[in-house]
């Protein structure tokens, strides 16, 4: 499965949905991992660390157009619009955000 991890867009968010070690485990199970460049920097995970784990460093579009998108926080409207139809999203979502629930 193609798994994408975009950089978090919420102000003040310093976490990343996948660490280099988690990426390595997912890749060993046969998945392809696309990490948006600099997605892990605020969590002390460099692009080099992700590449060493076997992940692909990509741009935002490539991370958001994966079959499965992993985020810490809810995607913003632009991120949702960039996701491909039928993709799955895993993250901490806000069920009270009317703009994102339509």
Residue pairs with C-beta under 8 A, 6 or more apart in sequence:
1 30
1 31
1 32
1 67
1 68
2 31
2 32
2 34
2 66
2 67
2 68
3 18
3 26
3 31
3 32
3 33
3 34
3 66
3 67
3 68
3 69
3 70
4 33
4 34
4 35
4 36
4 58
4 62
4 63
4 64
4 65
4 66
4 68
4 69
4 70
5 16
5 17
5 18
5 23
5 33
5 34
5 35
5 36
5 39
5 63
5 69
5 70
5 71
6 36
6 39
6 60
6 63
6 64
6 69
6 71
6 75
6 79
7 16
7 36
7 37
7 38
7 39
7 60
7 63
8 15
8 16
8 17
8 39
8 42
8 71
8 72
8 73
9 73
9 75
9 76
9 79
10 72
10 73
10 74
10 76
13 42
13 72
13 73
14 42
14 43
15 42
15 43
15 72
16 39
16 40
16 42
16 43
16 45
16 72
17 70
17 71
17 72
17 90
17 91
18 26
18 33
18 35
18 70
19 40
19 43
19 45
20 40
20 45
20 49
20 50
20 52
20 53
20 55
21 53
23 33
23 35
23 50
23 53
23 54
23 55
24 53
24 54
26 33
27 33
27 53
27 54
27 55
32 56
33 50
33 53
33 54
33 55
33 56
34 55
34 56
34 58
34 62
34 63
34 66
35 47
35 50
35 55
35 56
35 57
35 58
35 63
36 57
36 58
36 59
36 60
36 62
36 63
37 47
37 57
37 58
37 59
38 47
39 45
39 63
40 46
40 47
40 49
40 50
47 57
50 57
51 57
56 62
60 82
61 82
63 69
64 79
64 82
64 83
65 82
65 83
65 84
65 87
66 87
67 84
67 87
67 88
68 87
68 88
68 89
68 90
69 75
69 83
69 87
69 88
69 89
69 90
69 91
70 90
70 91
71 79
71 89
71 90
71 91
72 91
72 92
73 91
73 92
74 91
74 92
74 93
74 94
74 97
74 100
75 83
75 89
75 91
75 100
76 100
77 99
77 100
80 100
83 89
93 100
94 100
95 101
